[in-house]
């Protein structure tokens, strides 16, 4: 089972444009958490650039406890010359939950099968290094309760030691949700004991996917 992977940062679209023998290629990438989001992104690119001849695409999506979903489309280019090469580059990047679309305006000069494979591969290959990556990983969650007067200092000390705080609730006391690597409870207990003289004990709260 996959417990960690990289994906594009949320809320951004990256683009790259270049020209090959008068044909213009515009490549775009975005985070897409599921097939509906991937299809909507592809459709939005098609709507934004209706004058282009081709809107080729590829995506890789994480699926819990299963192999990733892989899809690609040549969108009218000769079979195997666009979508599959794009997918191969995307797979090589090890990004998941990602969709890439390459828009082509035909410039009047045929590129041939090899030229198309190269052009679509390079379009994605030049784009992906621009994509800001984040990591998504399974983490164990623990709850701690801290008096209001101590919460700010303890939060800063925990973050300084690399402990992720994924949620904070302010009630009679401050409740922090801490995320640690699987098997990290003993180290967390030791850290809390050192920072609070044993006054704060973590309580198990299951597991969750955490981004950082």
Secondary structure, 3 states (H helix, E strand, C coil): CCCEEEEECCCCEEEEEEEECCEEEEEEEEECCCHHHHHHHHHHHHHHCCCCCEEEEEEEECCCCCCCEEEEECCCCCCCCCHHHHHHHHHHHCEECEEEEEEEECCCCCCHHHHHHHHHHHHHHHHHCCCCEEEEEEEEEEEEEECHHHHHHHHHHHHHCCCEEEEEEECCCEEEEEEECCCCHHHHHHHHHHHHCCCCCCEEEEEEEEEC
